[in-house]
C-alpha cells in the first residue's frame, strides 16, 4: 500500500486550504518562531547587562532554520514536554549558547507569544482574501445596481429591490467583518516575558530587582518581533479571552459567508443567479443536466464547522483555573489552526464564486412581471383616485380582482392577467398606456440604486484604495 494512503489526512490539507495558510500553522513555522523568540530574549537580556556574548547570539541566529526534528522527537518521548524537547534539540546544535537558551522564561514565553505571532499572520492573510471578496462583490453590486428583482420577506414575494442592492447587503456584512478584523489585528499584543505565574519574579531576580530593566526586556522583545505593546496583566498564559475574540471574528466571517452562500443557493434554485460552473464540471452522477451550487454548499458546510467551533474557546476561557491549567493546550492545538484553515478555505471559494456570478436577467424579469401587478395595486388606486374615482370603491374592485387572479394562478396555473382585467374596468378611468407606465418596474425599487452607489463610494471604495496592494482576488480551486 502507498504509505501516503495509510494515515488520515485533514481535508484542509488535501482539498480546501491554501499552501500559505497551511504553512502559517505548520510545525516548521511554529518551531522557527519559538527560536526567533529565544534569540530575541537572549539579545534583550544581553543588551540589559546579563552575561551573554555576541557569539552565543550569532550561534542561535545561524541555527534558527536548521531544525533537527528527530532529536526533538526522541527527547519529547523521554521528557513528555515539547518545549523542553525543542530547547534540548536547539542546544545540541548550539553548544556554546545552550546554557542561555530560555533564560528566566517559562514554556508559555514561546508557546503563547508564538501563538499570537502566528495568529496575527493568519489574520493578515484572511484580511487580504476578505478584501478580495469585498472587491469582487462591490464590482458585481455596481454592475447590477439597476436590475430590478423580486425581493422576499419570509421567503415570500415582497416589494421590488435590485440585484445590486441585494449584493450590497451581502457586501455590508463582509465589510463589518473587515472593520472588526482590522481592529483585532491592530490591537493584538504579545504576552511578553511574564514568568511562571505572570509576576515576572524570575526576571526581577535576574536583573537584581531592577524593575525598569524587567519592563525594558519586554519592550525590546516586542519590538524585535514586530509588536508595539505587550499585555499588561497575565497569569502564566495570556487570557484565553484573546483566543475567543479571534475565533469570534472567524465565526463572524463564517456567518456572513453562510448567509451569502445560502441566498445564492436559493437564487440558483430560482434560476435567477448561478455560481460559476466549470466547463467540465459534473453536477450529478445520475442527472447529467444538473448544475448544483456545489461551491456555495461547500461554503455552507465549512461555515457551519467554524461557527460551532466557537464553543471550544468559549469553554477554554471560562474554565482556566487561577493563573493557568493545561486543559487548554490539546484543545487549542486543534481548534485554532482548523478554524483558520476553514476560513481560509471559505474565502478561497468565495473569491472564486464572486469572480463569476451569472445573472439570468430574463428569468429575473419574468418573475418580477408575474408579481408586479399585485404590487402595483396601491399605485393604481392612487392614480385612479386622482382622476376623480372613489377611493373605497376602487379599493374593493382591486381587492376582488386581485383575489380572483391569485386564485386562478394557484389553482389553475393561469397567467397573471390582472392588468388586462383592470383595463376593462371603466370606473378606474385609466388607459392601457397609463397602466403600463405605472407598471414600470423601476418605479418600485425605491432608492435601491442610489443606496448602492452611495455605499460603494463612501464606504467600500476608500478601504479598497487604502489596501489595494494587499488584495487577493483570484484563487483557482483544487476541487
Buried (B, 14 or more C-beta within 10 A) or exposed (E): EEEEEEEEEEBBEEEBBBEBBBEBBBEEBBBBBBBBBBBBBBBBBBEBEBEBEEEBBBBBBEBBEEBBEEBBEEBBEEEEEBBBBBBBBBBBBBEEBBEBBBBBBBBBBBBBBBBBBBBBBBBEBBBBBBBBBBBBBBBBBBBBBBBBBBBBEEEEBEEBBBBBBBBBBBBBBBBEBBEBBBEBBEEBBBBBBBBBBBBBBBBBEBBEEBEEBBBBBBBBBBEBBEBEEBBEEBBBBBBBBBBBBBBBBBBBBBBBBBBBBBBBBBBBEBBBBBBEBEEEEEEEEEEEEEBBBBBBBBBBEBBEBBBEBBEBBBBBBEEBEEBBBEEBBEBBEEBBBBBBBBBBBBBBBBBBBBBEBEBBEEBBBEBBBBBBBBBBBEBBBEBBBEEEBEEEEBBEBBEEBBEEBBEBBEEEEEEBBBBEBBBEBEEBBBEEEBBEEBBEBEBBBBEBBEBBBEBBEEBBEEBBEEBEEBBBBEBEBEE
